[in-house]
Structures are given as C-alpha cells and as structure tokens.
Amino acid sequence: MYHVYIIECKDKTLYTGITTDIQRRFKEHSSGKGGAYTRSKKVERILHTEQFETRSQAQKREAEIKGWRRDKKLSLIKNNPSVVG
C-alpha cells in the first residue's frame, strides 16, 4: 500500500510526497532526514493522506497535487482530510 501525503511546514508551506509508511516518513522529515525542503522548512503536521494500491497510482496522484496551486490543495484538505481509495 502506498500513501500520498501533504505536510504543513512551520512556515505554513505545504509539502507533498509518497511513502509506504506515513508515520515513519513523518519522523524522517521531523528529524531532518526527509529531504532538503522539509529539512530547511521544518515540518509541523500531516494534513492529508490518500492510499493507493500501486506505486504508479501514488506517483501520478503526487504529481497531480504538486501541480496544483496552494488554494486548491487547501480546498482538498478542507473537504477531504484523509482519503482511502
């Protein structure tokens, strides 16, 4: 199972990624091992998650969300905090 997630950083920016283990990945981001962006911005909390059967499905959804403007991402979070598909 793969998960697409949106994390809010301390500066209120949003980071989107994929993983097979959300809690592990959030801990990696929190400890500075999750990537350059979250290392510099510091993560605050997970705002949104979605589940997918395949890595390919998750990567397509991640790319779609990353292409959105902030207001569309916030609308997704507000209307659907977590989606299991």
Secondary structure by P-SEA (a helix, b strand, c coil): cbbbbbbbccccbbbbbccccaaaaaaaaaaccccaaaaaaccccccbbbbbccaaaaaaaaaaaaaccaaaaaaaaaacccccc
